[in-house]
Amino acid sequence: MSYKEETLKKYLDDLAAKLPAPGGGSAAAFTAAMGASLISMMVNFTLGKPKYVKYERDLQFILKESDALRLRFLDLVDLDVVAYQSKDIREALDVPFMVCRLCYEAMKLCPPLIKKGNLNLISDVAVAAILLEGAFAAAYFNVEINLKYLKDKNFAAKVRKELKLKAKRVMKIRQKTEGQVGKIIRG
């Protein structure tokens, strides 16, 4: 089954049902896709506005990246279902590990939008950062549960080290983004 071709209702019904998949891993990828979508939306509402013309090149880059990430996250929604059904620990680990890595990349797109994005949508940058941090944390839990059963302890240690560092950075970016957006909103 390809959830990216289905309705939201179908996905959520299956997520709520007594089915082995979709589960937390695909939900993390879907949440990340929503965060990336909000980044794209903000840029789409910013491009072409005279006030932001000096940021056009940066905005085009951010849009290209966020659109690509959104599509990749949607692929990962389905890949997580396939990986879970395969019963291969390494395959089940790879998908949430990729979600974490891509959430980290998507998070880096948020701070520039505080200055370069349409102020009428500034709250959406904070929402995107919050969703991406949540998706990262959710995927991280799925990585950890699979690492528990992985026999390659050296690989497991490398993965944990990378994700621990990225988790700190993701949290820092979200806090900074949320703080700056809050100041703008509250004046």
C-alpha positions as CSV (number, residue, x, y, z in Angstrom):
1,M,0.0,0.0,0.0
2,S,1.2,3.5,-0.8
3,Y,-0.1,6.0,1.8
4,K,1.2,8.9,-0.1
5,E,-1.4,8.2,-2.8
6,E,-4.2,7.7,-0.2
7,T,-6.4,10.2,1.7
8,L,-5.4,11.5,5.1
9,K,-8.5,9.7,6.5
10,K,-7.3,6.3,5.2
11,Y,-3.8,6.8,6.7
12,L,-5.2,7.9,10.1
13,D,-7.8,5.1,10.1
14,D,-5.0,2.6,9.5
15,L,-2.7,4.3,12.1
16,A,-5.5,4.0,14.7
17,A,-6.5,0.4,13.7
18,K,-5.2,-2.8,15.2
19,L,-2.6,-3.2,12.4
20,P,1.1,-3.7,12.7
21,A,1.9,-0.8,10.4
22,P,1.7,2.1,9.9
23,G,3.0,3.0,13.3
24,G,5.2,5.5,15.1
25,G,7.9,5.5,12.4
26,S,5.7,6.4,9.6
27,A,3.8,8.9,11.8
28,A,7.2,10.6,12.5
29,A,7.9,10.9,8.7
30,F,4.4,12.2,8.1
31,T,4.8,14.8,10.9
32,A,8.1,15.9,9.3
33,A,6.4,16.2,5.9
34,M,4.0,18.6,7.5
35,G,6.8,20.7,8.9
36,A,8.6,20.8,5.5
37,S,5.2,21.7,3.9
38,L,4.8,24.7,6.2
39,I,8.3,25.9,5.2
40,S,7.3,25.7,1.6
41,M,4.0,27.4,2.2
42,M,5.7,30.4,3.9
43,V,8.2,30.7,1.1
44,N,5.5,30.5,-1.6
45,F,3.6,33.4,0.2
46,T,6.9,35.4,0.3
47,L,8.2,35.0,-3.2
48,G,7.2,37.9,-5.5
49,K,6.5,40.3,-2.6
50,P,8.5,43.6,-3.2
51,K,9.5,43.8,0.5
52,Y,11.4,40.5,0.2
53,V,12.9,40.7,-3.3
54,K,16.4,41.1,-1.9
55,Y,16.0,37.6,-0.5
56,E,14.7,36.0,-3.7
57,R,17.7,33.8,-4.3
58,D,17.8,32.5,-0.7
59,L,14.1,31.9,-0.7
60,Q,14.2,30.0,-4.0
61,F,16.9,27.7,-2.4
62,I,14.9,27.2,0.7
63,L,11.8,26.3,-1.4
64,K,13.7,23.8,-3.5
65,E,15.1,22.2,-0.4
66,S,11.8,22.1,1.6
67,D,9.9,20.7,-1.4
68,A,12.5,18.0,-1.9
69,L,12.4,17.2,1.8
70,R,8.6,17.0,1.9
71,L,8.6,14.5,-0.9
72,R,11.3,12.5,0.7
73,F,9.4,12.4,4.0
74,L,6.3,11.2,2.2
75,D,8.4,8.4,0.6
76,L,9.6,7.5,4.1
77,V,6.0,7.2,5.4
78,D,5.6,4.2,3.0
79,L,9.2,2.9,3.4
80,D,8.7,2.7,7.1
81,V,5.6,0.5,6.7
82,V,7.6,-1.8,4.3
83,A,10.6,-1.9,6.6
84,Y,8.5,-2.8,9.6
85,Q,6.8,-5.6,7.7
86,S,10.2,-7.0,6.5
87,K,11.2,-7.9,10.1
88,D,14.8,-6.9,9.2
89,I,16.2,-4.8,12.2
90,R,18.7,-3.0,10.0
91,E,16.0,-2.0,7.5
92,A,13.6,-1.0,10.3
93,L,16.4,1.2,11.7
94,D,17.4,2.8,8.5
95,V,14.1,4.6,7.8
96,P,13.8,6.4,11.2
97,F,17.5,7.2,11.1
98,M,17.0,8.9,7.8
99,V,13.9,10.7,9.1
100,C,16.2,12.1,11.9
101,R,18.9,13.2,9.5
102,L,16.4,14.9,7.2
103,C,14.6,16.6,10.1
104,Y,17.9,18.0,11.1
105,E,18.4,19.4,7.5
106,A,14.9,20.8,7.4
107,M,15.3,22.5,10.8
108,K,18.2,24.5,9.4
109,L,15.8,26.1,6.9
110,C,13.7,27.7,9.6
111,P,15.9,30.4,11.2
112,P,16.6,32.3,7.9
113,L,12.8,32.6,7.3
114,I,12.4,34.7,10.5
115,K,14.2,37.5,8.7
116,K,13.5,36.6,5.1
117,G,10.0,35.3,5.2
118,N,6.6,36.9,5.0
119,L,5.9,38.2,8.5
120,N,2.2,37.5,8.0
121,L,3.1,33.8,8.2
122,I,5.8,34.0,10.9
123,S,4.0,31.7,13.3
124,D,4.1,29.0,10.7
125,V,7.9,29.0,10.9
126,A,7.7,28.2,14.6
127,V,5.0,25.5,14.0
128,A,7.3,24.0,11.3
129,A,10.2,23.9,13.8
130,I,8.0,22.4,16.5
131,L,6.7,19.7,14.1
132,L,10.2,18.9,12.9
133,E,11.6,18.6,16.4
134,G,8.7,16.3,17.3
135,A,9.2,14.2,14.3
136,F,13.0,14.0,15.1
137,A,12.2,12.9,18.6
138,A,9.7,10.3,17.5
139,A,12.0,8.9,14.9
140,Y,14.8,8.9,17.4
141,F,12.8,6.6,19.7
142,N,12.3,4.2,16.7
143,V,16.0,4.2,16.1
144,E,16.7,3.4,19.7
145,I,14.3,0.5,19.9
146,N,15.9,-1.0,16.8
147,L,19.4,-0.4,18.1
148,K,18.5,-2.4,21.1
149,Y,18.3,-5.5,19.0
150,L,21.1,-4.8,16.6
151,K,24.2,-7.0,17.1
152,D,26.7,-4.6,15.6
153,K,27.5,-2.6,18.7
154,N,30.1,-0.4,17.0
155,F,27.5,0.8,14.4
156,A,25.0,1.3,17.2
157,A,27.4,3.5,19.1
158,K,28.1,5.6,16.0
159,V,24.4,6.1,15.3
160,R,23.7,7.1,19.0
161,K,26.6,9.5,18.9
162,E,25.4,11.2,15.7
163,L,21.8,11.4,16.8
164,K,22.7,12.7,20.3
165,L,24.6,15.6,18.7
166,K,21.8,16.3,16.2
167,A,19.2,16.1,18.9
168,K,20.9,18.9,20.8
169,R,21.2,21.0,17.6
170,V,17.6,20.4,16.6
171,M,16.4,21.4,20.1
172,K,18.6,24.6,20.0
173,I,17.3,25.6,16.6
174,R,13.7,25.0,17.7
175,Q,14.2,27.0,20.9
176,K,15.9,29.9,19.0
177,T,13.2,29.9,16.3
178,E,10.4,29.8,18.7
179,G,11.9,32.5,20.9
180,Q,12.5,34.9,18.0
181,V,9.0,34.2,16.5
182,G,7.5,34.8,19.9
183,K,9.2,38.2,20.2
184,I,7.9,39.2,16.8
185,I,4.3,38.1,17.5
186,R,4.2,39.6,21.0
187,G,5.9,42.8,19.8
